């Protein structure tokens, strides 16, 4: 059975990163609440990968999609996400995000479009309970990522399971639509 996903930094150390294209999911969980955000990066045409002080630097094309989970009691909910303090920031305005309000009043935002990186990007080294996984570009990668988000939104970010399933389906469709690269054979 093929490996569908693994820790990004383990994959790098073991020279198992997919060289042509793949998907990286990083999490950023707040320590004092269920506030969290995720960054999904699809990459293509890797020229080099090297570690730096912050994490792993990719000289590659990359497309990023951001997901933000905001609990009902979040005190800065009126503040645009791109203006929030560093740990809570994503590079979007509310008008650039789709919103799902859960039955427990948690708000889950995700980018309407991908943010393109044409030359390089860095994936931050996770600390604490945060993670960075690479998903291998297998035929069922979008289904694997959908199932992954269903579980992590529910168990890690406090999203009710019924909402988590709906949101994960929307995210899976969005990943397929905005993060895929066109390849010529």
N, C-alpha and C positions, 0 to 999 in steps of 0.2 A: 504494500500500500504506500503510495507516494505521500511525502510530508506536505501538508497543506499550508502550514504556517509555523514559524518558530521565532524565538527572540532575535531581534535584529542584530544585536551585538554578538550573540553566539554564532549566528549565521556568518557574520563578517569574520570572526576569529577562525571559524572552520572552513572558510572560503566556499561557503554554500549560497551566497547571495546570487539570485538570478541575474546573469550578466546583461540580458537583453531588455527585460521589463519585469516589473513587479509592483506590489502595493505595500506601503508601509503605513501602519496605524500606530500613532503615539497618543498617550493619554496624559492629562494634566488634572489631577484631583486636588481640590482644596483640602487643607488639613482640618478645618473646623466646620465644614458643612458638606452637602452633597453637590455643591457647585463644581462643575467639571467641564472640560472641553477636550475634544479629540481633533487630531489633525490626520487626515488621510492623504498620502502622497503617492501618486503613480509616477513611475520614472521610466525613461527610455533613453537609449543611446548613451550608456555610461562611458565616459572617457577615463575617469579614475574615481576611486573612493579612498579616503584617508581619514584617520582619527585626528581630531583637534581637541582643544580644551573643553569645548561645549558638547561634543558628540561625534557623529560621523558626517563628514563633508562629502557630498556627491557632486562631481562635475558631470552634470547630466541635465537633460530636460526633465522638468517635473511639473505636475499639475497637483494643486492642493485643494482639498475640500475641508472645511471646518464645521464642527458640530459643537454647539454650546448647550449645556444643561444648567438651567437656572432654577433653584428651588423657590417655592412660593415666598419664603421669608428673606430672599436675597435683598439686601438694603440698597443696592445701586441699580435696580432694574430699569430706571428711567435713563441711565447713562448709556450712550452709544457704546457697543462692544469694542470698537477700535480705540476709544478714549479711556478705557478702564485701566487699572494698575496692571503692570506687566504680567503677573501670573494669571490674571483673569481676562486678558486681552485676546481678541481675535481680529484679523484685519478686515472687518466688515461693519457697515452701518446696518441698522434694522431693515432699511429698504432693500438691502442686498441679501436678506435672509428669509427663508421660509420658516413659519412658526407652527408648532403643534403644542396646544395647551392640554396637559394631561388631566385625568380625573382628580388627581391630588393637587392640582394647580401648578405643578412643575411645568416650566416652559422649556421646550427643546427647539432650538434654532439650528438650521443647517443652510449652508451657502446655496444660493440659487445657481451660481456658476462656479467653476474652478478658477483658482488664482494660478496663473502660469508663471513658471520660473524657467527662463530660457537657457541659462548657463550653469547655475549651481544652486544648491540648497544644503542646509545642515539639519540633521535630525538630532535633537537634543538627547543627551544621555539621561535616561530616566532615573529618578531618585524616589525613595519611599515606596509607595504603592503604585506609582506610575509605571507604565510599560511602553515598549516599542516593539512591535511585531512586524515581520515581513510575511506577506501572503504571496505564495508562489502562483504564477499565472497559469493555473490549470484550468481545464474546461469548466469546473464547478466553482471557480474562485468567487464569483458574485454571490452564489448561494452560501458559500462558506463565510463570507464577510457579513452577509445578512444575518445568519445565525449567530455569529460572533457579536454583532451589535445588539441583537435581541437579548442576549445573555448579559453583556456588560452594562447596557443601559439599565436593565432591571437590577442586577446584583450590585454593581459598583456605583451607579449614579442615582438610584432610588426611584426610577421610573416604574410605575405599575406595569405588570406583565402585559395586560391587554394593550396599553399604549405602546409599550416597548416593541411588541410584535408589529403594530401598525407603522411605527416610526422606522424600525429596522427595514421593513419592506420598502418604504419610501427612500431610505438611504441606499439600499441595494440597487434600486432603479437609478438613482442619481449617480452612484459610483459608475455604473455601466454606461450611463449617458455622457457624463462630463469628464470622467477620468480615464477613459479608454484612449489609447493611441491608435491611429490608423497605421497599419503596417503594409508595406508593399513586398510582394514575394518575387 
